[in-house]
């Protein structure tokens, strides 16, 4: 599964533009930002946007600055990230292990693929009430939920990755009697790496969304909870709510960027990345 | 595949003829058996799973995991014959409205941004920001503006689901062959006709991929919005049953939700095959 949208808007143009054009583009982007912020403030001050529905730009930015300086925001970000990391490791580890074991066996792969495709279409949040019943509003529940959400899209990618292994590489490994754990780490995993990387990039975005949902519904102390409590505390806390929403967005940007960067850095040797590496400035 | 053998170019005519005779020579009974065997290989594990659930849960006295038979009976009584039908209709209405706005808006705005390069380049980081922003975080904010009614849910579904379609439309249109665009210009096609007959078909596979991602997002937001701002709908039904310790009803809601996801995806694939059959046919020819 290729998700081109993930790289669509943020990706650099294929031909590197001249310095003048790049500067012009940067200026245009900053101008758009300034215009949007200005319009927001003007609408708030003119009363077209009511403060008890949507806070003014200055109030929101001030709240964001205040929060960034305090410890509460960083604690919340840490909690959300903890659920994200643990869930991703748990779900990712299971998906890679199960995916390789099944992907290496033709019969198992043919039998399991429709079941996985089927489970993939079930909205992950359908499992949330079951997780709530089993583990209550605990961290375990959040971990399990994120891991579950990560597992399905990733395991399919691992199937594809293992199946697409170069037959020459596979046969060479067999002739050289590379077996067991060594075969897994030296032959299978590197072959499947680009597929796993794509799957991980998609899963990481899903994991963040699910971590926030788990917090909104299951409680805890992460970013999602802060947003909900700010909403419940009434209009005076709305700037804080929007500050936390901006933080959630920045988390998304940071994680997506980190994954794209890591993919380029650690997979530069693989054919799928060579073309991109050649065009990189 | 051998059906479209007549229309293809001379170079691969021989292959097409061979495929044609092979198709004709196949004995109908054998091919039917082959299809049945493939269906069995395709479905056996799934059937075993459901059967195992049925048998293992049959005498379950656990409060959390009632017997599957009871769940299915209750499912029929509530969702097909009974009172929960209204909840389902309310959810699907919100979902349909939100997804339609997201799909049409995503394609429309994506096309506009594609045609005005300066605006596209100036706004792309902000669109990307909105795309990666985890949409459920916005539910409380949308509640403060639109309350907890129908409008709020349609707004949050549309706002969350628009980005995958928009970005894929933009990306697909940017990938259109320059030569095709130049040709349409030379032929004197008007802007609108060029978009309709050159750009849209070329970008269609990627637009459809975007619409598929939007579909998943829309279903998730449909449930989450009902979950947090509870007035009705399937998400409300599930959370209500769970909080009332009515686990039987909760399970029926979960299965219903899974069915919605499966049916929506199935309908999407059918629509995709119908809309893009020319694309797949062309690709199959290239692969041959």
Interface residues (C-beta under 8 A of the other chain):
Chain A: X2 X3 X4 X5 X8 X9 X10 X25 X28 X29 X31 X32 X33 X36 X52 X53 X54 X110 X111 X112 X114 X115 X118 X121 X122 X123 X124 X125 X126 X127 X129 X130 X132 X133 X134 X205 X208 X209 X212 X213 X216 X217 X223 X224 X227 X228 X230 X231 X235 X238 X241 X242 X244 X245 X248 X249 X251 X252 X253 X255 X256
Chain B: X41 X42 X43 X44 X45 X46 X49 X64 X118 X121 X122 X123 X124 X125 X126 X127 X128 X129 X130 X131 X132 X133 X134 X135 X136 X137 X138 X139 X140 X141 X143 X144 X145 X163 X164 X167 X168 X170 X171 X172 X206 X209 X210 X213 X216 X219 X220 X223 X224 X227 X228 X238 X239 X242 X247 X250 X253 X254 X257 X258 X260 X261 X262 X264 X265
